[in-house]
Amino acid sequence: VPINTSLIAKDEFLKAVAAMGEVFKAGICVSELVATASEGEKLGSVVIPSGKIGLATVCSVTINGVLLKSGVPIESRFGGVLEVKESKPRRFVAIISYSGSSLDPSEQYIRAKMTSVSEAAKTGNGKILANFREIPSPSRAIVEEKIAMLKEAGIGGVYDLGNTSEPICQIAVGLNRVGMVLLGGLNPVAAVVETGIEVENVAESGLIDYQQLVSFWQL
């Protein structure tokens, strides 16, 4: 599965895990499955530098991969900051189109301190990382089936699925298309940065064997 890798200082790692707990508990993540690595070891294509611990979170691109393998042509439109009210998606307050940027939008939003993920986890109101995808409406049934299969494997991430040709989270959708909002894989890490801990993120940092993943609650 595709992963994001986050590098956290060894002496701050326990504090970081505590900050992520609320977010995982609230389900504001692609998956509760994570992997860790010590200095000198590799996570995806990233070698962990000295004094750091690497944390791998499942990337939402996993869902793209599964749907493409099932024959669903999925269009990735943008990465954004999504406003959440009473634990329900409301509207996108910032968006960066994938076609207009070579940088990962989530990394930019975290660096710019535009999120309030821990607030969203605790109170149900806040700003979280999310991605917007579009699928052809005839494939909706297959998509729902694959989402259910992924859930059984411990991978969620689909926050909202719209109706045919209807706007979703105030984003217009093409004719005979369905909008899909995916949670950003880096949401738990955004909560760590909000507490003032420095984290270096490498989004979409390669692939990891599914067997290497463990439940976050085992950390």
PyMOL commands that set and color helices and strands:
alter all, ss='L'
color gray80, all
select helices_A, chain A and resi 10-26+61-69+98-100+105-111+117-123+137-152+187-194+210-212+216-218
alter helices_A, ss='H'
color red, helices_A
select strands_A, chain A and resi 3-9+33-37+42-43+46-47+52-58+75-85+88-97+126-136+158-161+177-183+199-202+214-215
alter strands_A, ss='S'
color yellow, strands_A
deselect
rebuild
show_as cartoon
